[in-house]
């Protein structure tokens, strides 16, 4: 999955970028308070993207 597509799905689920790091970006779901690290690669493997979406309740 492309990183831009993953970020688009997270924004639709009302998640937002908490902060940028050198290797990861931290996204938070304000409803649950869950924070998840997203690698800063242009392509993210499907199993990892699915785990991120599931943890942030953005499926």
MMTF fields as JSON, N, C-alpha, C and O atoms, coordinates in Angstrom:
{
  "mmtfVersion": "1.0.0",
  "mmtfProducer": "UNKNOWN",
  "numBonds": 235,
  "numAtoms": 236,
  "numGroups": 59,
  "numChains": 1,
  "numModels": 1,
  "chainsPerModel": [1],
  "groupsPerChain": [59],
  "chainIdList": ["A"],
  "bondAtomList": [4, 2, 8, 6, 12, 10, 16, 14, 20, 18, 24, 22, 28, 26, 32, 30, 36, 34, 40, 38, 44, 42, 48, 46, 52, 50, 56, 54, 60, 58, 64, 62, 68, 66, 72, 70, 76, 74, 80, 78, 84, 82, 88, 86, 92, 90, 96, 94, 100, 98, 104, 102, 108, 106, 112, 110, 116, 114, 120, 118, 124, 122, 128, 126, 132, 130, 136, 134, 140, 138, 144, 142, 148, 146, 152, 150, 156, 154, 160, 158, 164, 162, 168, 166, 172, 170, 176, 174, 180, 178, 184, 182, 188, 186, 192, 190, 196, 194, 200, 198, 204, 202, 208, 206, 212, 210, 216, 214, 220, 218, 224, 222, 228, 226, 232, 230],
  "bondOrderList": [1, 1, 1, 1, 1, 1, 1, 1, 1, 1, 1, 1, 1, 1, 1, 1, 1, 1, 1, 1, 1, 1, 1, 1, 1, 1, 1, 1, 1, 1, 1, 1, 1, 1, 1, 1, 1, 1, 1, 1, 1, 1, 1, 1, 1, 1, 1, 1, 1, 1, 1, 1, 1, 1, 1, 1, 1, 1],
  "groupList": [{"groupName": "UNK", "atomNameList": ["N", "CA", "C", "O"], "elementList": ["N", "C", "C", "O"], "formalChargeList": [0, 0, 0, 0], "bondAtomList": [1, 0, 2, 1, 3, 2], "bondOrderList": [1, 1, 2], "singleLetterCode": "X", "chemCompType": "L-PEPTIDE LINKING"}],
  "groupTypeList": [0, 0, 0, 0, 0, 0, 0, 0, 0, 0, 0, 0, 0, 0, 0, 0, 0, 0, 0, 0, 0, 0, 0, 0, 0, 0, 0, 0, 0, 0, 0, 0, 0, 0, 0, 0, 0, 0, 0, 0, 0, 0, 0, 0, 0, 0, 0, 0, 0, 0, 0, 0, 0, 0, 0, 0, 0, 0, 0],
  "groupIdList": [1, 2, 3, 4, 5, 6, 7, 8, 9, 10, 11, 12, 13, 14, 15, 16, 17, 18, 19, 20, 21, 22, 23, 24, 25, 26, 27, 28, 29, 30, 31, 32, 33, 34, 35, 36, 37, 38, 39, 40, 41, 42, 43, 44, 45, 46, 47, 48, 49, 50, 51, 52, 53, 54, 55, 56, 57, 58, 59],
  "secStructList": [7, 5, 2, 2, 2, 2, 2, 2, 2, 2, 2, 2, 6, 6, 3, 3, 3, 3, 3, 3, 7, 1, 1, 3, 3, 3, 3, 3, 3, 6, 6, 6, 6, 3, 3, 3, 3, 3, 3, 7, 7, 1, 5, 7, 7, 2, 2, 2, 2, 2, 2, 2, 2, 2, 2, 6, 6, 7, 7],
  "xCoordList": [0.859, 0.0, 0.904, 1.918, 0.534, 1.28, 1.045, -0.053, 2.071, 1.971, 0.875, 0.141, 0.758, -0.258, -1.664, -2.549, -1.869, -3.177, -3.494, -4.625, -2.482, -2.679, -3.025, -3.941, -2.306, -2.583, -3.979, -4.663, -4.404, -5.745, -6.814, -7.793, -6.616, -7.583, -7.6, -8.658, -6.436, -6.376, -7.098, -7.815, -6.916, -7.602, -9.121, -9.865, -9.577, -11.021, -11.585, -12.762, -10.743, -11.174, -10.94, -10.99, -10.689, -10.507, -9.212, -9.089, -8.261, -6.948, -6.131, -6.397, -5.143, -4.304, -2.852, -2.544, -1.977, -0.544, -0.172, -0.422, 0.425, 0.829, 2.191, 2.368, 3.161, 4.476, 5.239, 4.947, 6.225, 7.102, 8.413, 8.948, 8.92, 10.237, 11.143, 10.725, 12.372, 13.285, 12.967, 13.184, 12.457, 12.166, 10.691, 10.255, 9.914, 8.498, 7.679, 8.187, 6.413, 5.453, 4.494, 4.095, 4.131, 3.195, 1.814, 1.629, 0.846, -0.548, -1.36, -1.068, -2.381, -3.214, -4.681, -5.115, -5.43, -6.876, -7.422, -7.315, -8.005, -8.448, -9.599, -9.791, -10.366, -11.48, -10.982, -11.545, -9.916, -9.408, -8.12, -7.776, -7.405, -6.133, -4.972, -3.872, -5.197, -4.155, -3.205, -3.637, -1.909, -0.877, -0.172, 0.16, 0.057, 0.695, 1.805, 1.634, 2.936, 4.062, 3.92, 3.653, 4.105, 4.031, 5.401, 5.902, 6.02, 7.335, 7.259, 6.218, 8.349, 8.373, 8.881, 9.677, 8.438, 8.764, 7.653, 6.508, 7.958, 6.897, 5.895, 4.718, 6.353, 5.466, 5.499, 6.565, 4.314, 4.184, 3.524, 2.493, 4.107, 3.581, 2.165, 1.824, 1.356, -0.072, -0.32, -1.187, 0.418, 0.151, 0.39, -0.367, 1.435, 1.724, 0.667, 0.221, 0.265, -0.775, -2.084, -2.777, -2.421, -3.627, -3.561, -4.551, -2.388, -2.201, -2.364, -2.99, -1.805, -1.896, -3.357, -3.837, -4.061, -5.467, -6.319, -7.219, -6.035, -6.8, -6.546, -7.487, -5.292, -4.943, -5.545, -5.912, -5.645, -6.203, -7.705, -8.281, -8.339, -9.784, -10.164, -11.156, -9.365, -9.589, -9.927, -9.785, -10.357, -10.64, -11.85, -12.218],
  "yCoordList": [-1.174, 0.0, 1.235, 1.274, 2.212, 3.467, 4.225, 4.2, 4.888, 5.654, 6.715, 6.935, 7.374, 8.408, 7.822, 8.457, 6.617, 5.965, 5.624, 5.793, 5.143, 4.821, 6.085, 6.069, 7.17, 8.425, 8.943, 9.481, 8.787, 9.229, 8.45, 9.03, 7.138, 6.323, 6.691, 6.675, 7.023, 7.427, 8.759, 8.925, 9.701, 10.997, 10.837, 11.514, 9.935, 9.692, 9.128, 9.318, 8.437, 7.851, 8.824, 8.411, 10.087, 11.164, 11.015, 11.595, 10.258, 10.198, 11.378, 11.905, 11.787, 12.896, 12.647, 11.833, 13.364, 13.25, 13.942, 15.134, 13.183, 13.753, 14.429, 15.57, 13.715, 14.313, 13.485, 12.309, 14.126, 13.481, 13.147, 13.949, 11.968, 11.576, 11.392, 11.633, 10.971, 10.794, 9.522, 9.475, 8.494, 7.228, 6.848, 6.017, 7.444, 7.115, 8.384, 9.408, 8.282, 9.332, 8.745, 7.586, 9.513, 9.038, 9.596, 10.811, 8.705, 9.064, 8.672, 7.668, 9.459, 9.214, 9.199, 9.952, 8.324, 8.304, 8.999, 8.454, 10.193, 10.942, 10.275, 10.535, 9.422, 8.734, 7.716, 7.578, 6.998, 5.933, 6.304, 5.69, 7.301, 7.694, 6.816, 6.951, 5.92, 5.002, 5.748, 6.484, 5.548, 6.139, 5.003, 3.984, 5.179, 4.144, 4.783, 5.874, 4.096, 4.567, 4.033, 2.85, 4.93, 4.553, 4.823, 5.945, 3.803, 4.02, 5.038, 5.188, 5.719, 6.769, 6.234, 6.896, 5.059, 4.462, 4.812, 4.993, 4.911, 5.212, 4.068, 4.307, 2.825, 1.66, 0.952, 0.715, 0.616, -0.099, -1.433, -1.477, -2.514, -3.844, -3.994, -3.439, -4.751, -4.9, -5.397, -4.849, -6.427, -6.869, -5.762, -5.634, -4.974, -3.879, -2.787, -2.248, -2.458, -1.442, -1.898, -1.092, -3.172, -3.701, -3.621, -3.295, -3.919, -3.843, -2.409, -2.174, -1.447, -0.045, 0.403, 1.04, 0.067, 0.447, -0.185, 0.457, -1.429, -2.118, -1.499, -1.262, -1.236, -0.66, 0.732, 1.107, 1.492, 2.846, 2.879, 3.96, 1.725, 1.614, 2.398, 3.126, 2.245, 2.988, 2.055, 2.454, 0.857, -0.112, 0.254, -0.463],
  "zCoordList": [0.0, 0.0, 0.0, 0.697, -0.767, -0.792, 0.511, 1.068, 0.981, 2.228, 2.132, 3.096, 0.975, 0.799, 0.936, 1.509, 0.416, 0.527, 1.982, 2.438, 2.703, 4.118, 4.903, 5.724, 4.661, 5.363, 5.03, 5.901, 3.789, 3.383, 4.163, 4.632, 4.294, 5.038, 6.513, 7.143, 7.073, 8.477, 8.687, 9.674, 7.772, 7.9, 7.808, 8.517, 6.926, 6.818, 8.121, 8.427, 8.883, 10.155, 11.314, 12.472, 11.035, 12.005, 12.807, 13.885, 12.305, 12.934, 12.422, 11.342, 13.199, 12.76, 13.135, 14.005, 12.459, 12.668, 13.973, 14.153, 14.872, 16.161, 16.03, 16.459, 15.432, 15.201, 14.181, 13.964, 13.56, 12.595, 13.282, 14.047, 13.005, 13.466, 12.269, 11.137, 12.495, 11.374, 10.59, 9.379, 11.263, 10.592, 10.621, 9.825, 11.528, 11.67, 11.893, 12.349, 11.559, 11.883, 12.909, 12.791, 13.891, 14.908, 14.619, 14.536, 14.468, 14.217, 15.431, 16.081, 15.742, 16.917, 16.515, 15.644, 17.168, 17.037, 18.286, 19.384, 18.139, 19.322, 20.068, 21.256, 19.397, 20.066, 21.074, 22.159, 20.709, 21.565, 22.285, 23.295, 21.776, 22.368, 21.95, 22.486, 21.003, 20.546, 19.612, 18.725, 19.825, 18.985, 18.26, 18.866, 16.962, 16.152, 15.313, 14.768, 15.218, 14.412, 12.99, 12.777, 12.021, 10.614, 10.004, 10.089, 9.385, 8.78, 7.639, 7.001, 7.396, 6.375, 5.047, 4.382, 4.653, 3.367, 2.381, 2.796, 1.094, 0.122, -0.016, -0.288, 0.17, 0.112, 1.455, 2.022, 1.956, 3.225, 2.917, 2.246, 3.401, 3.108, 3.656, 4.701, 2.932, 3.262, 4.693, 5.373, 5.182, 6.565, 7.599, 8.562, 7.397, 8.332, 8.219, 9.232, 7.001, 6.805, 7.458, 8.08, 7.323, 7.955, 9.468, 10.122, 10.026, 11.484, 11.975, 13.009, 11.239, 11.621, 11.589, 12.527, 10.506, 10.381, 11.476, 12.019, 11.793, 12.842, 14.207, 14.963, 14.529, 15.836, 16.024, 17.138, 14.94, 15.038, 14.756, 14.63, 14.656, 14.379, 13.132, 13.125, 12.074, 10.836, 9.678, 8.522, 9.937, 8.874, 8.08, 7.149]
}
